[in-house]
Amino acid sequence: MKSLKNGTDTLTNSVTAISEFGFWIICENKEYFITFNDYPVFKKVRVDKIFNLKFISPKQMYWPEIDIDIEVEALEKPNMFPLIYK
């Protein structure tokens, strides 16, 4: 007999916090930090636009109001993606 899972999974794909250095996102139960040094365009936009995050696939994030997308693989393996968004 298997036990049922208690409670409800509350993790969702979303921005969780913003600091002066960047912001954190949760994607598929993993947390990533997106730095303003690597993605400076985010430093120039209002906070509400950073929180307006959509997932256009399970591994691709999109901010429609500022027309920016980032693939999760670029955050997991940054050495494979040496170009920095300007």
N, C-alpha and C positions, 0 to 999 in steps of 0.2 A: 504494500500500500504506500502511495506517495503522499506526502504532506502538501497541502496547498500553500501557495506563497502568501504570506501575510501582507496586508496593506496594498497600497497602490504605488507603482513606480512613479516618482515625482520628477525624475530627471527628464528634461526635454532638450531638444536642440535649440540653444538660445545663448544670448550674451548674458553673462552672469554678473559682471562687475567691470568698472572702468577706473583706471588710475591715471596719473599724469604721464605714465610711461607706455600705456597701451590698455588692452582690454582682454578679458577672459571669455571664452565661449565653451559651452558643453556641446559635444557632438558624439552621438552614439556612446554615451557614458564615459567619454574621455574629455579631459579638460585641456584646452590649448590657450596659449597667451600670444596675442597678436600685438607686436610692438609698433609704436608710432615711428620708430627709427626705420623699421623695415617697410612699413606701409604708411608713409607720412600723410597721405590724402585723408586718412581718418582723423588726424589731429585738427584738421581745418573744418570739420563738419560738426553740426550740433549733436549733442548726446542722443537725442531721440532718433536721429537718423542711423546712428550706430546700433541702437536696439532694434531697429526695423530690419531684422535679418530673416531671410527666406532660404529654404533649402530647395534647390532645383533638381537635386538628386541626393541620394544618401551621403555622398561624399563631396558635394559642391555647394558652397554657401554663396548667397547673392544678396546684395544690398541694393534694392531697386531705386531708391531715391537718389543714390549717388552713382549708380551703374557700375558697381564693382563686384567681381566674383573672385573667390579663392577656393581652390581645391584643398581638401583635407590633406592630401598627400604632400602638398607644398609645405604644410605645417609639420607634418611628421618627418619629412626628409628634406629639410631646407637646403642641404648641400647638393641635391639633385636639381634644384631650381635657383641658380645663382642670381638671376635677375631680380632686382628689387623694384617694386612698383613705385613710380614717381608721379 
